Amino acid sequence: MRVLVVGSGGREHALCWSIASSPLLTQLWCAPGNPGIATVATCVPIGVMDIAALVDFARDNAIDLVVPGPEAPLVAGITDAMEAAGIACCGPTRAAAQLEGSKTFTKELCDAAGIPTARWERFEDPEEARAFVRRRGAPIVVKADGLAAGKGVVVAATEAEALAAIDAIMEARIHGDSGAAVVIEECLTGDEVSLIMLCDGEHALPLGAAQDHKRVGDGDTGPNTGGMGCYAPAPMLPPDLAQAAIDAIIHPALAEMARRGTPFRGILFAGLMLTPDGAKLIEFNVRFGDPECQALLLRLRSDLLPALLAAHDGELAHFDLRWHERASVAVVMAARGYPTAPESGSEIRGLAAAAAKPDVQIFHAGTAADADGTIRAAGGRVLTVCATGVTLQAARDAAYDAVAAIDWPEGFCRHDIGWRALAR
């Protein structure tokens, strides 16, 4: 098979790394890719939002399957465009991608399908939103309605923090048009877990559960980010609770999407809060999480490529996957100043020595390479340093041992990935 992966982050590096091992693969491309991805795929300088150019490339190169990584091209309709050109694309249509593209869409779907989630209201007028917060009090959650690169959610501990979030999202428009409306929710409490499913429109195949660490600082301090690290499996979601969540959340969502004439195919990410009343949906994403993708694919024993093809073809009903029993840990290394103003251009040394350590795999995210091969920071989240181990502690120790081998004074990471599970 000839495969095109779309994206340039750590998630896409992990996807390419996994797909590259498939005996079904004949050639692998990634657009636009990064220096790490270039070691396993041919990188093509086409941006993820240049959908017309991506379709032309896929047609000209007889691509058998397109695998989009990030959410923005999915919400913009890359699957519709590829399928219209006769090219298979493992991802939801533009209509189905509204599960991530609009918080309101997802909340209305939850109401229609009886999916447990937080109580919510939608506001287009910032003064009405502020009045609602003053009536309800804190803690409370404020979300930009549209895409915000994982940074559009504020869990406000005080009314003042919630009001400031409304000002920033709706008045200052820090997330652009995504902040034209906000969804304000009750604040759920419990363990937060990412449950990842592969869907074919009717059936859902579990890809595993992981626990992400969203805040930038140790001890869950500082602003939210796209994710500073995660681990898998998540012990707070054992198989029986995972199945209960699939039955209460995933299956009703797929049934409701099919009823509306917009069946969901591709990766469905359910952000769950494990409350005393059971699992409740925080949000849906329509693609792999990052860094959840890196941690989960390290544990996959089966060939990913035929599973992706089966999802596209509607043939997951009797499909199964095998997994390593080992735990995995993913530690994100970010550029100084992230998430507000990351500094680019600094040199990163020691990557080869770190990657050579036992049980370690390093995925590039925001990197660039000079003509002489020097690797430099070129984004906010720059590397995902991953490791596996027979226990979570062993995997975590191996990951941080690799982090210590990387010579990058301008980078930083959290030092407590996995602390919730290890403290249990």
N, C-alpha and C positions, 0 to 999 in steps of 0.2 A: 504493500500500500504506500501511496505517496501522501504525506500528511503535512499540513500547514498549521502551526500553532501561532496564535495572535497574542502578542503582549511582550513585555520587556522586564518583568519583575521576577522576584524569587519564586512566586507561584508558577510562572511560565517556565523558569529554569527547571523546577521540579517536574512539571508535566513533560518537558522535552527529555529530561533525564530518564523518566520512566518509560515513555514511548520509545525512546531510542533502543531499549533492550528487547523490543518485541520482534520475534522471528517473522511477523507479518510485514514488517516495515521494509520498504525498499529505499525511500529517501525522505528526509525530514528537513523542513524549513521552519524558520520562526521570523515573524515580522513584528517589530523591528529587531527583537532580540537584545542581547548584551554580551559582554566578553565571556562570561561564564557559559551562556547558552551556546556560544560559538564553538565550544569544545565538543558539543554533541549534535549540533544542527547547523545548517547553513542559514546565516542571518540575512534578511532582506530589508533594505532601508525604506520600509513603508510604515507610516504611522497607524496606530490602532483605529483612528477615526477616519482614515482615508479609505472608506469602504469600497468606493468605486475602483480604486487602484488595487485593493486586496482581491476583489472579484476578478479583475483582469489578470492578476498574477496567477490566481488559482485556476482560471480557465486556460491560460497560456501554458501552464505547467502540468496540466492534467491531474490536478489534486483530487485524491479520492475522499479525503475527509479534512474538514477545517475544524480546529478546536480553539474557540475563543477563550482567553483567560480572564480579562477584566470585564467589569460590568458595563462600562460606558458604550462600547460598540454593540453589545447585546441590546441595551435599551434603545440604541439608535437604529437597530434593525439589520445587523450584519447577517443574521440567520436568514431573514426574508430575502435579502439580496443574493446570498449564495444559492439558496434553494431555487430562486427564480432563474438563476443561471445554470441550473442543473448540477450544482455542487453540494454534496452532503456536508452539513454543518451540525456538529454536536452542541447545540445550545438552544435556548428558547427563542421563539419569535419575538418581535417587538411587542406584540400584545401581551404575551405571557411574561415577558421581562418586566412588566409593570409591577410584578411582585416585589421587585427591588426599586424600580424607578419612581414609585409613588407610595409613601407610607399610608396615605389615605386609601389607595386601592387595596393594599393588604389588609388594613383594618376592616374595610367593608366586606372583603372576602371572608375574613374570620367571623364576622357577624353572620354572614349568610350561611356559612358552613358549620357554625357552632364550634369553632376552634377556640380553646381557652386562651385568652390574652388579657392584657391590662385594659382597664376602662380608659376611654379616650375621647377627645374632642378635637376638631379641626378648626383652625382660624386663619383667615386671610387679612383681618384687621388687627394690627399690633395692639391697639388699645383694648380691644375685646379680649385678646390673649392675656394682656396684663391684668385685666379685671378678673379673668378666670383664675389666674394664679393667686391673686389676692384673696379670692373667695375660698379656694381649695387649700392654700398653704403648701408647705414643704414637709418632707422631700417630694419632689415632683420631677418628671422627665419632659424635656423640651426637645423636639426633633424637627429638623428641616424636612419638608415633605419630599423633596427630590434628592438626587444623588449628591453626596458631599464627600466622596473619597474616604468614607469611614469616619469622618470627623464632624458629622452633622448632628450628633446626639450629645446633650448636656444633661447629666444626672445631677440635678440641683439640690443641694442639702438645705438651702435657705431660700426664702422668697426673693431676696436680693439677687442671688445667683441666677434664679430662674428669670427674673425681670431683665437682668443683664444679657442673658442668652437670647431672649426675645428681641432686645435692641440690636444685638450683633447679627442675628440671623435675618430678621425682617426689615430693620431700618438700615443698618450698615451693609447688609447683603454680603457678608463675608463668604458665603457659599454661592453667590450669584443668584440666578433665577430659581435655584433650588430652595431658596428661602422666601419665595413669594407667599408661601403658606407654611404653617407649622402644625404639627400634631403634638398635643400635650397629653401625657398619660400619667396614670398613677404609678408610683414607684414600687415595683415588685422587689421582693427580697428573697434571697436564697443563693444557691450555687448557679452560676451562669455557665452554660455548656454549648458548644457548637456541634450540631448533629448534621452530618453531610450525607446526602442521598444522591444516587444516580437514578434518573427517572426516564421512562419512555412514553409518557403521556397517560399511562394507566398504572403501571407497576413501578415499585421503588426498591432499589437495591442499596442497602447500607454500605457506606464507605468508611464509617467509623465516627467516633466522637472525640473531640479534643477540647481542652480548656485554654482559651486565649488570655492574654494579659494586656488589656487595652491601655491602661494609663502609663504615662511615660516613665514614672519613677518607681523605685523599689517600694514595697509596701502598698502598692496601688495608690500612689500619690501623683499629683500633677494632672495635666490635661489629657483627654483621650487622644489616642493615636490610631493608626491603621492596624496596630498590633505589634507588641514588643517581644512576643515569644509565646510558645504554647507547648503542651505536652499531650501525648496520647499513649494508651487509652485514658479516658477520664473515669476514675474509679467511682465517682458519684453518680454515674449513669451506667449501672450494670445492665446486662442483657434484658432482664425483665422490665426495668424502667424504660429502657430504650424502646422496646417493643410497644409499651403502653403509649409512649410519645408518638411513635410512628402511627399507631392506630387512632390516636386522638387528634393529631395535627397533620401529619404528612398525607395519609390516605384521604381525609376529608378535603384537604386543599387540592389534591390532584383531581378528585371527583368534581369539585366545584369548578375548577378550571376547564375540565372537559365539558361540563354541562354548559358553560358559557361559549363553547366552541373555540377555546384557545388552550388546547391540551399542552401541558408542560413537559418538554423533553430537554434533558441536559442535567447539569448539576444543580441541586436544590439544597441550599444551606439554611438550616433552621437554627436561629439563635434562641436558646431556651433558658428560662429561669425555672429552676427546680424549687418550687415554693412548697410550703406545708400542705397545700391543696393539690399538689401534683405539678407536672410540667406545664408551663404556660409559654406561649410564643412571644418573644421580644421583637423579632424581625425575621423576614425571609431575605436571603440573597440568592441571586440566580447564577452563581458561579462558586468555585472553590474559594474558601477563605485564604488569606495570606497573613500569617504563616501556617495555618492549619493544613493547607495542601502539602507543604514540605514535610511536616511531621507525619501525616497520614500515609503518604506515598512511600515513605521509608519502610513502613510496616507491611506493604503490599507484596505478597508472594506471587500472585497471579499476574497475567499479562493485562495491562490496562487497556491496550488498544482495542481488542475485540469487545470489551465491555462498553467502551465509548460508542463503537459501531452498533452494538446491540441496542443501546439507548436510542440512537438515531432511528434505527429500523423498527422500533417497537417490539423488541424480542428479549426483554429482560425477565419474562415470566418464569423461566426455568434456569436463569443464569445464576452462577454462584462465584464467589471470590474466596481466595485463601489468604490468610494473614499470618505474619510472623507473631510469635508470642511475645517478642521483645517490646519494651517500652521505647518511646522516642521523645526527644526534647529538641525544640527549635528555639535558638536564641537570636534575636534580631540585633544587629549592630547598626546603629544610626549615626548620621553625621551631626556633629556639634551644632546646636541650635534647633534641631528637630523637636517638636513638629511645627514650630512657628516660622523659623527662618534658617533652614539647614545650610551649612557652609559646604560648597562644592570645591573640587579641585585638589584636595589633599591626597597624597600618595599613600597607598595601602601596601605594606610589606608583610612578608611571612605567610602568605596564603598557601604556598606549596607545602611548607612545613606543617601548617595546621591541618591541611587536608590529608596529609600522609598519616596522621594519627589513627590508631585502630577505631573502627566503628564510626568514623566521622565523615560527613558529607557537607560541603559548603555550597550554598546556592547564592548566586549573584542576583542583586536586585537593582540598586541605583549605582552601577559602575560604568566606567568608560576606560578605554585602553589607548595609551599613546602609541605612536608608530613603533616604538621600541618594545612594546608589550607592558609597559608600566601601567598598573591598575590604579585608577583614581576614583574618588567619590564623585558621584554625579546625581545625587538625589538625597532624599530624606532617610528612608530605610535603605541601607546600602548592601548588607550581607545578611543571610540567614545561616548561622552556624548550627548544624544539626548533628545529633549522635543517637545511637541506639544502645541499649543495654539490657541485661537480663532483669534488672529492676529499674524503676524510675530514678532512683538515686544514682545508679551506675551510669545511666544515660546522661543525667544532668552533669555528673562529674566529668564525663568524657567531653561533653559539649563545652563546658567552661574551661577545661584544659586546652581545647583547641582555640577558644577565644583568647586565652593568655598567650598563645603562640603568635597571634596576629599583632604586628607592629603598626599601630594606627593611633597615634596620640589624639588625633582630631575626632575619633569615633568614641561612642559609648554604648553601653547596653545595661539592661536591668540584670541584677545579680541574684534574683530570687525566683526565676522561672520554675514553676512546679511547687511553690511553697504550700499552696493549699492542700494538695494531695499528700505531700510529705508530712504535713502537720496533723493529718487525720489519725 
